[in-house]
């Protein structure tokens, strides 16, 4: 019964969100205006983790709530995406993601170094960044927060738990968090 009630609540919230979005879009003359595009940036170098994350985001309707889930496969690519540089030089860097899901253990530039660079720049200093890591070590969690993470989530070992983590992250950061 609880699962059924949770499903009904989830459907109702998505329906209500779409209704409100439609009313807002109609009052704005329709569609998103510049700066209102809703994007999630997933920074993950492991293709299997990208597939799992996207499957979980789709399963829980989070992909339907945003205009795009952009995937960066390295720390360098994430910075290029956010600052409109390199292979993303044509992208409007004024359109910031709703939040960034950032793997800590990236090859090349680490997730902590990416976070450090984001916090050093006025354009991304307040951007919500959720660190996602396979490590639950206290030192790693502390380091994440010291570098300016808004949240630190240990990647669950099985898909169901991983999927639930993605559901709650998306739900909170898209529907309840007020970003600057």
C-alpha positions in Angstrom: 0.0 0.0 0.0 2.8 2.5 0.9 4.5 1.9 -2.5 1.2 2.5 -4.3 0.5 5.7 -2.3 4.1 6.9 -3.0 3.6 6.3 -6.7 0.3 8.2 -6.7 1.9 11.1 -4.8 4.8 11.1 -7.3 2.4 11.2 -10.3 0.4 14.0 -8.6 3.5 16.1 -8.0 4.7 15.7 -11.6 1.2 16.5 -12.9 1.0 19.6 -10.6 4.5 20.7 -11.6 3.6 20.4 -15.3 0.4 22.4 -14.7 2.3 25.2 -12.9 5.0 25.2 -15.5 2.4 25.6 -18.2 0.7 28.5 -16.4 4.1 30.2 -15.9 5.1 29.6 -19.6 1.7 31.0 -20.8 2.1 34.1 -18.6 5.6 34.6 -20.0 4.4 34.3 -23.6 5.2 30.6 -23.8 8.4 28.6 -23.5 11.5 29.2 -21.5 13.3 32.5 -21.7 17.0 32.8 -21.7 18.3 31.7 -18.3 15.3 29.6 -17.5 16.4 26.4 -19.3 16.6 23.6 -16.8 19.8 21.5 -17.1 21.4 18.9 -14.9 25.1 18.3 -15.4 26.3 14.8 -14.7 30.1 14.5 -14.5 31.1 10.8 -14.7 33.9 9.0 -16.5 32.6 5.5 -16.0 30.1 4.7 -18.9 28.4 2.0 -16.8 27.7 4.6 -14.1 26.4 7.1 -16.7 24.0 4.4 -18.0 22.8 3.6 -14.5 22.3 7.2 -13.6 20.4 8.0 -16.8 18.2 4.9 -16.3 17.4 6.0 -12.7 16.7 9.6 -13.7 14.3 8.4 -16.4 12.7 5.9 -14.1 11.8 8.5 -11.6 10.6 11.2 -14.1 13.5 13.5 -13.4 14.6 13.6 -17.1 11.1 14.8 -18.0 11.4 17.7 -15.5 14.4 19.2 -17.2 15.3 20.4 -20.7 18.6 18.4 -20.8 20.8 16.1 -18.8 24.3 17.0 -20.1 27.0 14.5 -19.5 30.7 15.4 -19.1 33.1 12.5 -19.1 36.0 14.3 -17.5 36.7 17.2 -15.1 38.1 19.2 -18.0 35.0 18.7 -20.1 32.8 19.7 -17.2 34.7 23.0 -16.8 34.5 23.6 -20.6 30.7 23.0 -20.5 30.2 25.3 -17.5 32.4 28.1 -18.9 31.5 27.7 -22.6 35.0 26.9 -23.6 36.8 24.2 -25.6 34.5 21.7 -27.2 31.6 23.7 -25.7 32.7 27.1 -26.9 29.3 27.8 -28.6 27.3 27.1 -25.4 25.7 30.0 -23.5 27.6 29.9 -20.2 25.0 32.1 -18.7 22.6 29.1 -18.6 23.8 27.3 -15.5 22.6 23.8 -14.5 20.1 23.4 -11.7 22.8 21.3 -10.1 25.9 19.3 -10.9 26.3 15.6 -10.0 30.1 15.3 -9.7 32.0 12.0 -9.4 34.9 12.5 -7.0 37.2 9.9 -8.5 37.5 11.1 -12.1 40.5 10.1 -14.2 42.7 13.2 -14.9 41.4 16.2 -13.0 39.7 14.9 -9.8 36.2 15.9 -8.8 37.6 17.8 -5.8 39.8 19.8 -8.2 36.8 20.6 -10.4 34.8 21.7 -7.3 37.7 23.9 -6.2 37.8 25.6 -9.7 34.1 26.1 -9.5 34.2 27.8 -6.1 37.1 30.0 -7.3 35.0 31.6 -10.1 32.3 34.1 -9.4 30.1 32.6 -12.1 29.9 29.2 -10.5 30.8 30.0 -6.9 27.2 29.3 -5.7 26.3 26.6 -8.2 24.8 23.6 -6.3 27.3 20.7 -6.6 26.5 17.2 -5.3 29.6 15.0 -4.9 28.9 11.4 -5.8 31.5 8.8 -4.6 32.0 5.2 -3.9 33.9 6.2 -0.8 32.1 6.6 2.6 35.4 7.3 4.3 35.1 10.2 6.8 38.2 12.0 5.5 36.7 11.9 1.9 33.4 13.3 3.1 35.1 16.1 5.1 37.4 17.0 2.1 34.3 17.3 -0.1 32.6 19.7 2.2 35.9 21.6 2.8 36.1 22.2 -1.0 32.5 23.6 -1.0 30.2 20.7 -1.8 26.5 21.2 -1.2 26.0 17.5 -0.6 28.1 14.3 -0.5 26.4 11.1 -1.4 28.0 7.7 -1.3 27.1 5.6 -4.4 25.0 2.6 -3.2 26.2 -0.8 -4.4 23.0 -2.1 -5.9 20.8 -0.5 -8.6 17.6 -0.2 -6.5 19.4 1.8 -3.8 21.3 3.8 -6.5 18.0 4.5 -8.2 16.4 5.7 -5.0 19.4 8.0 -4.3 19.0 9.6 -7.7 15.3 10.0 -7.2 15.7 11.8 -3.9 18.5 14.0 -5.2 16.6 15.0 -8.3 13.4 15.6 -6.3 15.1 17.8 -3.7 17.3 19.8 -6.0 14.7 20.4 -8.6 11.6 20.9 -6.5 12.6 22.2 -3.1 15.9 23.8 -3.2 16.0 27.6 -3.9 19.1 28.5 -5.9 20.5 32.0 -5.9 
